């Protein structure tokens, strides 16, 4: 009996060590930049995850994260939102000191004075915003904005641009994937001249509670959104399983002539640096996914043959990028989605802590 107990204890210890090895702690203190006093109830979360907390009376916070990379976001009413990149490779994760600066109210007054805000913005541009922010995929029809009143619409005639800002977190319920998303929308911009739209912000996911039947449906829908996605691609490249997972790559020249990347792990493309995978590619990279056909709605909207079997996406890359264990990559601002991934907007987005297994 004593021997059995020893074996069980050893197994439990091994499981505990393995579990700890797969995670890392993040803790720190949030203070006012001017007074150096601690700030309680500041919001601290990892954007594009389900992980967040608030600071205690001493301005302190603690979280435990799965290994990988994250953008840590800190916000407080009346203060500038702060974002910083963290990962399990940073030794200072357990002693962060984050200084928060008050918003410049004079700049806000200047913006109001020269405002191009549209009085009935939602009536004019609401549906357009939904289609270009949430998307037009089948899942988008099951998404709803809970507080559209926080949105402000601005149209600039000379530049022919629409800009949308939010005075508070935008709350979107995705009944297809089973998430409520609190999105700190920095700005949404659409250029009517080039027909190019972009948006920046910080999403925090919360899993919805539902019946066992709903949970099963959400699990299936999440997996369908995941396979072939940019998150799936980044994780597969990190794990060196691109071919096994159904991906193939092509580099496009300035004339859009494609050259197959026969070995994406060649040292001229792929290298390791302190646990990060460094991808040394510039220009346009076409990503083909063969294991699941593109959505019929995407094909119809873009006048592609309904018999198309490949999901074809592309990345415009300024100067390479780095991938971390959970599929997080940087610098994200220097990479632009095109093709199928550009069509799959917020309605298809999954958090970095999503696990298909």
C-alpha positions as CSV (number, residue, x, y, z in Angstrom):
1,X,0.0,0.0,0.0
2,X,2.9,2.3,0.9
3,X,4.5,1.5,-2.5
4,X,1.2,2.3,-4.3
5,X,0.9,5.7,-2.4
6,X,4.5,6.5,-3.4
7,X,3.8,5.8,-7.1
8,X,0.6,8.0,-7.0
9,X,2.5,10.8,-5.3
10,X,5.2,10.6,-7.9
11,X,2.7,10.7,-10.7
12,X,0.9,13.7,-9.2
13,X,4.2,15.5,-8.8
14,X,5.1,14.8,-12.4
15,X,1.7,16.1,-13.6
16,X,2.2,19.2,-11.5
17,X,5.6,19.9,-12.8
18,X,4.4,19.3,-16.4
19,X,1.5,21.7,-15.8
20,X,3.7,24.4,-14.4
21,X,6.2,23.9,-17.2
22,X,3.5,24.8,-19.7
23,X,2.6,28.1,-18.0
24,X,4.3,31.1,-16.7
25,X,3.3,33.8,-14.2
26,X,2.8,37.5,-14.9
27,X,2.5,40.0,-12.0
28,X,3.1,43.6,-11.4
29,X,2.0,47.0,-10.1
30,X,0.0,49.7,-11.9
31,X,0.8,53.3,-10.7
32,X,0.0,56.8,-11.7
33,X,2.9,58.2,-13.8
34,X,2.7,61.6,-12.1
35,X,2.0,60.8,-8.4
36,X,3.6,57.3,-8.4
37,X,0.6,56.1,-6.3
38,X,-0.9,52.7,-6.9
39,X,-4.1,52.5,-9.0
40,X,-6.7,50.0,-7.8
41,X,-9.4,48.5,-10.1
42,X,-7.3,49.1,-13.3
43,X,-8.2,46.6,-16.0
44,X,-5.3,44.3,-17.0
45,X,-5.8,41.6,-19.7
46,X,-4.1,39.8,-22.5
47,X,-5.7,41.0,-25.7
48,X,-7.4,38.4,-27.9
49,X,-7.7,35.9,-25.0
50,X,-10.2,35.0,-22.3
51,X,-7.6,36.0,-19.6
52,X,-8.0,39.2,-17.6
53,X,-8.1,40.7,-14.1
54,X,-8.2,44.0,-12.1
55,X,-5.6,45.4,-9.8
56,X,-6.1,45.3,-6.0
57,X,-6.0,48.1,-3.5
58,X,-2.2,48.2,-3.8
59,X,-2.4,48.4,-7.6
60,X,-1.1,44.8,-7.9
61,X,-2.2,42.1,-10.3
62,X,-1.4,38.4,-11.0
63,X,-2.1,36.1,-13.9
64,X,-0.8,32.7,-15.0
65,X,-0.6,32.2,-18.8
66,X,0.0,29.4,-21.2
67,X,3.5,29.6,-22.8
68,X,3.6,31.9,-25.8
69,X,3.3,35.6,-26.6
70,X,0.7,38.1,-25.7
71,X,-0.1,41.8,-25.8
72,X,-0.7,42.9,-22.2
73,X,-3.3,45.7,-22.1
74,X,-3.8,48.0,-19.1
75,X,-6.6,50.6,-19.1
76,X,-8.2,52.9,-16.6
77,X,-10.9,55.6,-17.1
78,X,-9.4,58.9,-17.9
79,X,-6.0,57.5,-18.7
80,X,-4.2,56.5,-21.9
81,X,-4.5,52.7,-22.6
82,X,-1.1,51.0,-22.4
83,X,0.0,47.9,-24.3
84,X,3.2,45.9,-24.0
85,X,4.4,42.6,-25.5
86,X,5.1,39.8,-23.0
87,X,6.1,36.2,-23.3
88,X,7.4,33.3,-21.3
89,X,10.9,34.3,-22.4
90,X,10.8,37.6,-20.6
91,X,12.5,37.3,-17.2
92,X,10.9,40.5,-15.9
93,X,7.3,39.2,-16.2
94,X,7.1,38.8,-12.4
95,X,8.0,42.3,-11.5
96,X,6.3,44.7,-14.0
97,X,5.9,48.4,-13.0
98,X,3.4,50.0,-15.3
99,X,3.0,53.8,-15.2
100,X,-0.3,55.2,-16.5
101,X,-0.6,58.8,-17.9
102,X,-3.7,60.9,-17.9
103,X,-5.3,61.6,-21.3
104,X,-4.6,65.0,-22.8
105,X,-8.0,66.7,-22.5
106,X,-6.9,69.7,-24.6
107,X,-6.4,67.4,-27.6
108,X,-9.9,66.0,-27.1
109,X,-11.3,69.5,-27.2
110,X,-9.4,70.2,-30.5
111,X,-10.9,67.0,-32.0
112,X,-14.4,68.0,-30.9
113,X,-14.0,71.6,-32.2
114,X,-13.0,70.4,-35.7
115,X,-15.2,67.4,-35.6
116,X,-16.5,65.8,-38.8
117,X,-18.9,63.6,-36.8
118,X,-22.0,62.4,-38.6
119,X,-25.1,63.2,-36.5
120,X,-27.0,60.1,-37.6
121,X,-23.9,58.0,-38.1
122,X,-25.4,54.6,-37.2
123,X,-28.3,55.0,-39.6
124,X,-26.0,56.0,-42.4
125,X,-23.0,53.7,-41.7
126,X,-24.1,51.1,-39.1
127,X,-24.7,48.2,-41.6
128,X,-21.5,49.1,-43.5
129,X,-19.5,49.0,-40.2
130,X,-21.0,45.6,-39.3
131,X,-20.1,44.1,-42.7
132,X,-16.5,45.4,-42.5
133,X,-15.8,44.9,-38.8
134,X,-17.9,41.8,-37.9
135,X,-18.0,40.4,-41.4
136,X,-20.4,38.8,-43.8
137,X,-19.7,35.1,-43.1
138,X,-22.5,32.8,-41.9
139,X,-21.3,33.3,-38.3
140,X,-21.7,37.0,-38.7
141,X,-25.4,36.7,-38.9
142,X,-25.4,35.3,-35.3
143,X,-23.4,38.2,-33.9
144,X,-24.9,41.3,-32.3
145,X,-23.6,44.6,-31.0
146,X,-25.0,45.1,-27.6
147,X,-24.2,48.8,-27.2
148,X,-24.1,50.5,-30.6
149,X,-24.6,53.9,-28.8
150,X,-20.9,53.9,-27.9
151,X,-19.9,54.3,-31.5
152,X,-19.2,57.7,-33.2
153,X,-18.9,58.0,-36.9
154,X,-16.8,60.6,-38.7
155,X,-16.7,61.2,-42.5
156,X,-13.9,63.3,-44.1
157,X,-15.0,64.4,-47.5
158,X,-11.6,65.7,-48.7
159,X,-9.9,62.4,-47.9
160,X,-13.0,60.3,-48.8
161,X,-12.6,58.3,-45.5
162,X,-14.9,57.0,-42.8
163,X,-13.6,56.7,-39.3
164,X,-15.4,55.1,-36.4
165,X,-14.4,55.4,-32.7
166,X,-15.9,54.1,-29.5
167,X,-16.3,56.1,-26.3
168,X,-16.4,52.8,-24.3
169,X,-15.8,49.1,-24.8
170,X,-17.8,47.8,-27.7
171,X,-19.6,44.6,-26.6
172,X,-20.3,42.0,-29.3
173,X,-22.0,38.7,-28.6
174,X,-21.1,35.9,-31.0
175,X,-23.8,33.2,-30.6
176,X,-22.2,31.1,-33.3
177,X,-18.9,30.6,-31.5
178,X,-20.2,31.1,-27.9
179,X,-18.2,34.2,-27.0
180,X,-19.0,37.7,-25.6
181,X,-16.2,40.0,-26.8
182,X,-15.4,43.3,-25.1
183,X,-13.5,45.2,-27.8
184,X,-11.6,48.4,-26.9
185,X,-11.9,49.9,-30.4
186,X,-9.1,52.3,-31.0
187,X,-10.3,53.2,-34.5
188,X,-11.9,51.7,-37.6
189,X,-10.9,53.4,-40.9
190,X,-12.3,52.8,-44.4
191,X,-10.8,54.5,-47.4
192,X,-13.5,54.7,-50.1
193,X,-10.9,55.6,-52.8
194,X,-8.8,52.5,-52.3
195,X,-11.6,50.3,-50.9
196,X,-9.3,49.3,-48.1
197,X,-10.5,49.1,-44.5
198,X,-8.5,48.5,-41.3
199,X,-9.2,48.6,-37.5
200,X,-7.1,48.5,-34.4
201,X,-8.1,47.7,-30.8
202,X,-8.0,45.2,-27.9
203,X,-10.5,42.4,-27.7
204,X,-11.1,40.4,-24.5
205,X,-13.2,37.2,-24.8
206,X,-15.6,35.7,-22.4
207,X,-17.1,32.2,-22.9
208,X,-20.9,32.1,-22.9
209,X,-22.7,29.6,-20.7
210,X,-25.1,27.4,-22.5
211,X,-26.9,24.0,-22.6
212,X,-24.9,20.9,-23.4
213,X,-26.3,21.0,-26.9
214,X,-25.1,24.6,-27.4
215,X,-21.7,23.8,-26.0
216,X,-21.4,21.0,-28.6
217,X,-22.5,23.3,-31.4
218,X,-20.0,26.0,-30.3
219,X,-17.2,23.4,-30.1
220,X,-17.9,22.3,-33.7
221,X,-18.2,25.9,-35.0
222,X,-15.0,27.0,-33.3
223,X,-13.1,24.1,-34.9
224,X,-14.5,25.0,-38.3
225,X,-13.4,28.6,-37.8
226,X,-10.0,27.4,-36.7
227,X,-9.0,25.1,-39.4
228,X,-7.2,27.0,-42.2
229,X,-7.2,30.2,-40.2
230,X,-4.3,32.5,-39.6
231,X,-4.0,31.2,-36.0
232,X,-3.9,27.6,-37.3
233,X,-1.2,28.6,-39.9
234,X,1.0,30.4,-37.3
235,X,0.9,27.5,-34.9
236,X,1.6,25.0,-37.7
237,X,4.6,27.0,-38.9
238,X,5.9,27.2,-35.3
239,X,5.5,23.4,-34.9
240,X,7.0,22.7,-38.4
241,X,3.8,20.8,-39.4
242,X,2.6,23.0,-42.3
243,X,2.4,20.2,-44.8
244,X,0.8,17.7,-42.4
245,X,-1.8,20.3,-41.5
246,X,-2.7,21.0,-45.1
247,X,-0.8,24.3,-45.8
248,X,1.4,25.1,-48.8
249,X,3.2,28.4,-49.5
250,X,4.1,30.5,-52.5
251,X,6.0,33.8,-52.8
252,X,4.6,36.3,-55.3
253,X,6.7,38.8,-57.2
254,X,5.7,42.3,-58.1
255,X,3.8,40.9,-61.2
256,X,2.0,38.4,-58.9
257,X,4.0,35.5,-60.5
258,X,4.1,32.7,-57.9
259,X,7.1,30.6,-56.9
260,X,6.4,27.6,-54.6
261,X,8.2,27.5,-51.3
262,X,9.2,23.9,-51.4
263,X,11.0,23.9,-48.1
264,X,9.5,26.6,-45.7
265,X,12.0,25.4,-43.1
266,X,15.0,26.3,-45.1
267,X,17.5,28.4,-43.1
268,X,17.0,31.3,-45.5
269,X,13.3,31.5,-44.4
270,X,13.2,29.8,-41.0
271,X,15.3,30.1,-37.8
272,X,15.0,29.8,-34.0
273,X,15.9,32.5,-31.5
274,X,15.3,32.0,-27.8
275,X,12.2,29.9,-28.4
276,X,10.7,32.1,-31.1
277,X,10.5,31.1,-34.7
278,X,11.8,33.8,-37.0
279,X,10.4,33.9,-40.5
280,X,12.6,35.8,-42.9
281,X,10.3,36.7,-45.8
282,X,9.3,40.0,-47.4
283,X,6.7,41.0,-49.9
284,X,3.6,38.9,-50.5
285,X,3.3,35.4,-49.2
286,X,0.4,33.3,-50.6
287,X,-1.0,30.6,-48.2
288,X,-3.0,27.8,-49.6
289,X,-5.1,25.5,-47.4
290,X,-6.3,22.2,-48.9
291,X,-8.1,20.4,-46.1
292,X,-11.3,22.4,-46.2
293,X,-13.1,24.2,-49.0
294,X,-13.7,28.0,-48.7
295,X,-17.2,29.0,-47.5
296,X,-19.8,29.2,-50.3
297,X,-20.7,32.7,-49.3
298,X,-17.2,33.9,-49.8
299,X,-17.1,32.4,-53.3
300,X,-20.4,34.0,-54.2
301,X,-19.5,37.4,-52.9
302,X,-16.2,37.4,-54.9
303,X,-17.6,35.7,-58.1
304,X,-15.3,32.7,-57.7
305,X,-16.3,29.2,-59.0
306,X,-18.3,27.3,-56.5
307,X,-16.2,24.3,-57.2
308,X,-13.1,26.0,-55.7
309,X,-11.4,23.6,-53.3
310,X,-8.6,25.7,-51.8
311,X,-8.7,28.4,-49.2
312,X,-6.4,31.0,-50.6
313,X,-5.1,33.8,-48.4
314,X,-2.1,36.1,-48.5
315,X,0.1,38.1,-46.2
316,X,1.8,41.4,-47.2
317,X,5.0,41.3,-45.1
318,X,7.1,44.4,-44.5
319,X,10.2,42.8,-43.0
320,X,9.7,39.2,-41.7
321,X,7.9,38.3,-38.5
322,X,8.4,36.1,-35.4
323,X,6.0,33.4,-34.1
324,X,5.6,32.2,-30.5
325,X,4.3,29.0,-29.1
326,X,0.6,29.9,-28.9
327,X,0.4,31.3,-32.5
328,X,1.0,34.9,-31.4
329,X,3.2,36.7,-33.9
330,X,4.8,40.1,-34.2
331,X,5.1,42.8,-35.5
332,X,1.4,42.5,-36.3
333,X,1.1,46.1,-37.5
334,X,3.6,45.3,-40.4
335,X,1.5,42.4,-41.8
336,X,-1.7,42.8,-43.8
337,X,-4.2,40.0,-44.4
338,X,-5.5,39.4,-47.9
339,X,-7.8,36.9,-49.6
340,X,-9.8,34.5,-47.4
341,X,-8.3,35.6,-44.1
342,X,-9.3,39.2,-44.9
343,X,-12.8,38.1,-45.4
344,X,-12.9,36.2,-42.0
345,X,-13.3,39.1,-39.7
346,X,-14.4,39.4,-36.0
347,X,-17.2,36.8,-36.4
348,X,-14.5,34.2,-37.0
349,X,-11.9,35.3,-34.5
350,X,-10.7,32.9,-31.9
351,X,-8.7,33.7,-28.7
352,X,-5.0,32.7,-28.4
353,X,-5.9,30.4,-25.6
354,X,-8.3,28.4,-27.8
355,X,-7.3,24.7,-28.0
356,X,-8.9,22.6,-30.8
357,X,-8.3,19.5,-28.7
